[in-house]
Amino acid sequence: MRSKLIAGLDIGTTNTCAVIGETVGDPRRPGLTILGVGQARTEGLRGDIVTNIEEITESVRSSMKEAELMAGVSVDRVYAGIGGDYVRAWNSMGVVAISEDEVSRDDMERVHIVARAVALPPDREMVHAIPQEYRVDDQQGIKDPLGMAGVRLEAEVFLVTCQTAGSTNIRKAVNQAGYCVQEMVLEPLAGGRAVLTEDEKEVGVVMVEIGASTTDVVAYYEGKVQHVSILPFGGKTLTADLVRGLSVPYAEAKKAKEHFGIAFAQMVDPRETVEMPGPSPGQIRAIGRELIAHIIEQRLDEMFGIVQAELEGQGLLDKLGAGVVLSGGTVAIPGVVELAQQIFASPVRIGFPDESLGGLADSVRRPRFAIATGLALWGADRFAETGKGASTVSSGVFTKLGTWLKEFF
């Protein structure tokens, strides 16, 4: 029986991705041996709104079963992502008097409680309360104040809340699929865990994860989360523009984006054409590939411009020493990096889940698996910190069923 199995589950708008791994390595920043990967088409979501629990349940079940089959193991719990309009995030300060001559663990726990003590509406719940840094009297930028002398302890804590209805629907779908949710994790944080390095977070970096319906943005500087936002546009926005610009059905527009799309029109030969369906059944027409590129470039230019304006408004644009890291399925379109470099005037790279991964790591080295892999790595971190949260099931369904039933009784 393996006791260090971790599963990450990303229920995206178009695809549900599952990653199963076994935590290994340095307890301070554990790695993950990838054992299995699964993917299924997501049904039952419109944007971030749940429209059919049963269809989501089937998407979860299919992706998890595929990952379990590849891994040759069975798990009973998952780390699930949450994002979209459900989420709000901000930094909160807590202040307490140091009880003795030096900071104790009790002092640290008390200051965390004070920082977390915010009034929440009945329809919202706390997802994360992540300590960012501490201050002891006049000393700032402290990562671990334990044992330091002083009289006043402050803590900056990053708080994330979500709508209770959104998290409840996710838990219900996962439970009905035969698993339980060990922890809900903010998707931008999970993506950042997978594709960003600690050095990048220290010198300043922003991850822009372009999904189907939303774009996740998370910026780090001096090792802290400085800004998080989830913007209401993504790959489907590009497809909708192609539907209008090319006068083709949605399925054909999606095919044009995936097979002929380029995000930087300068990379296209103006003489190149592609065949697309005409207005009448059976009719074929030639469309310039440059037109497809122009439509995609204009929309991505606008999307990146919104991200840039957000970062500038937060005073972060000049603090991105490591530049911009792009992730998500949409960034597979050729020319995205070149366009982003032109807009942000910073180093830009595609972010792949790579650091501290072993086993079948090649299976997740694609931008679309960034969040699912990050969720599994988040679980590995939690296991290293607490010794809890890992699955203890290697085969069979009875133990899983028992764990599932405990969620209700």
PyMOL commands that set and color helices and strands:
alter all, ss='L'
color gray80, all
select helices_A, chain A and resi 53-71+84-86+105-116+164-176+187-195+198-203+235-246+250-260+265-267+289-313+317-319+329-332+336-344+361-364+367-386+398-406
alter helices_A, ss='H'
color red, helices_A
select strands_A, chain A and resi 5-11+15-24+31-41+45-46+49-50+77-82+87-97+124-136+139-142+152-163+180-186+205-210+215-221+224-231+273-277+284-288+324-327+348-350+357-359
alter strands_A, ss='S'
color yellow, strands_A
deselect
rebuild
show_as cartoon
